[in-house]
Amino acid sequence: EMDRIVISRKEVYNHYGNKCNCCGETNVLFLTIDHVNNDGNKFRRNREHDSGRKLYRWIIVNNFPNDIQLLCYNCNLGKSRNKGICPHKIT
């Protein structure tokens, strides 16, 4: 089961470029899935994908939606604390 999760994560990360869509971080230990439209909490509440395994499977089954991206944890947290905009994007 764990091997399938790792394979699914690798497939998803490969599709989304294996790097943070904001700062370019490539260390996979820092990367995480981000909902571009800041609506990830809606999916978690509805339990459509409330865990990593479900999320990776959902992304693959839904043909890698355009409103999903990879962000590093710093950019993801910065985005969530700054009204949906990563501090890197503020000029």
Buried (B, 14 or more C-beta within 10 A) or exposed (E): EEEEBEEBBEBBBEBBEEBBBBBEBEEBEBBBBBBBEBEBEEBBEEEEBEEBBBBBBBBEEEEEEEEBBBBBEBBBBBBBEEEEEBEBEEE
